[in-house]
């Protein structure tokens, strides 16, 4: 949810279509990051993926990493616990059940 100053209710900016794995849905989101352009990144925990919503695109997101089912492969997660970016634009994802943090270069 996004709250505009003075608003009495929030605005859904990602998901909101019930739990699921469609590009319009999330399942147990565990972390978010908003960059300087207003792009929203979501650690979609139970879908084992990181989703991206560009500013103004409320209909559906894009899978940028993961989404290949649970696992320990290089582009898999087993329950995401959070995410962050460094100043060079590298994405770091906390992979809870694999007991690791993965780094990705997002162009």
C-alpha positions as CSV (number, residue, x, y, z in Angstrom):
1,X,0.0,0.0,0.0
2,X,1.1,3.6,-0.7
3,X,-0.2,6.5,1.3
4,X,-0.3,9.9,-0.3
5,X,0.0,12.8,2.2
6,X,-3.4,13.7,3.6
7,X,-5.1,10.6,2.2
8,X,-7.5,8.6,4.3
9,X,-6.8,5.3,2.6
10,X,-3.9,3.6,0.8
11,X,-3.3,2.8,-2.8
12,X,-2.5,-0.8,-3.8
13,X,0.7,-0.6,-5.9
14,X,1.4,-4.3,-6.3
15,X,-0.6,-7.5,-5.9
16,X,-4.0,-7.1,-4.3
17,X,-5.5,-9.8,-6.5
18,X,-5.5,-12.5,-3.8
19,X,-2.7,-15.0,-3.0
20,X,-1.2,-16.7,-6.0
21,X,1.6,-16.9,-8.5
22,X,0.2,-14.9,-11.5
23,X,2.1,-11.7,-12.4
24,X,-0.8,-9.8,-10.7
25,X,-0.4,-11.7,-7.4
26,X,1.9,-12.2,-4.5
27,X,2.3,-14.9,-1.9
28,X,3.7,-13.8,1.4
29,X,5.7,-10.7,0.4
30,X,8.6,-10.4,2.8
31,X,10.5,-7.3,1.7
32,X,10.3,-4.3,-0.6
33,X,12.7,-1.8,-2.1
34,X,11.7,1.4,-4.0
35,X,14.4,3.0,-6.1
36,X,14.9,6.7,-7.0
37,X,12.7,6.2,-10.1
38,X,9.8,4.9,-8.1
39,X,10.3,1.3,-9.3
40,X,9.1,-1.2,-6.6
41,X,10.9,-4.5,-6.0
42,X,9.2,-7.2,-3.9
43,X,10.6,-10.3,-2.3
44,X,7.7,-12.7,-3.1
45,X,8.6,-15.2,-0.5
46,X,6.4,-18.3,-1.2
47,X,6.6,-17.8,-4.9
48,X,10.4,-17.9,-4.6
49,X,10.9,-14.9,-6.8
50,X,11.7,-11.2,-6.9
51,X,9.1,-9.1,-8.7
52,X,9.4,-5.6,-10.1
53,X,6.7,-3.0,-10.7
54,X,7.6,0.1,-12.6
55,X,6.0,3.4,-11.4
56,X,2.4,3.6,-12.6
57,X,2.2,0.0,-13.7
58,X,-0.4,-1.4,-11.2
59,X,-1.7,-4.2,-13.4
60,X,1.2,-6.7,-13.3
61,X,4.8,-7.0,-12.3
62,X,7.8,-8.7,-13.9
63,X,9.8,-11.6,-12.5
64,X,13.4,-10.4,-12.4
65,X,15.0,-13.3,-10.6
66,X,13.8,-16.7,-9.4
67,X,10.3,-17.9,-10.1
68,X,11.8,-21.4,-10.9
69,X,10.2,-23.2,-7.9
70,X,11.9,-23.8,-4.6
71,X,15.5,-25.0,-4.8
72,X,19.2,-24.3,-4.2
73,X,20.2,-23.5,-7.8
74,X,21.8,-20.3,-8.9
75,X,18.5,-18.7,-9.9
76,X,16.3,-20.4,-7.3
77,X,15.3,-19.6,-3.7
78,X,13.7,-21.4,-0.9
79,X,11.6,-18.8,0.8
80,X,12.9,-15.2,0.4
81,X,13.3,-13.2,3.6
82,X,14.2,-9.8,2.1
83,X,16.2,-7.9,-0.5
84,X,18.3,-4.8,-0.9
85,X,20.5,-3.0,-3.5
86,X,23.9,-1.5,-3.2
87,X,25.0,1.8,-4.8
88,X,26.2,-0.1,-8.0
89,X,22.7,-1.5,-8.6
90,X,23.5,-5.0,-7.5
91,X,20.5,-6.8,-6.0
92,X,21.0,-8.9,-2.8
93,X,18.4,-11.5,-1.8
94,X,18.2,-13.2,1.6
95,X,17.4,-16.9,0.8
96,X,16.0,-18.1,4.1
97,X,15.8,-21.9,3.8
98,X,19.1,-22.1,1.8
99,X,20.9,-20.2,4.5
100,X,22.5,-17.8,2.0
101,X,22.4,-14.4,0.4
102,X,22.6,-14.2,-3.4
103,X,23.8,-11.3,-5.5
104,X,22.5,-10.4,-8.9
105,X,23.4,-7.7,-11.4
106,X,20.2,-6.0,-12.5
107,X,20.7,-4.0,-15.7
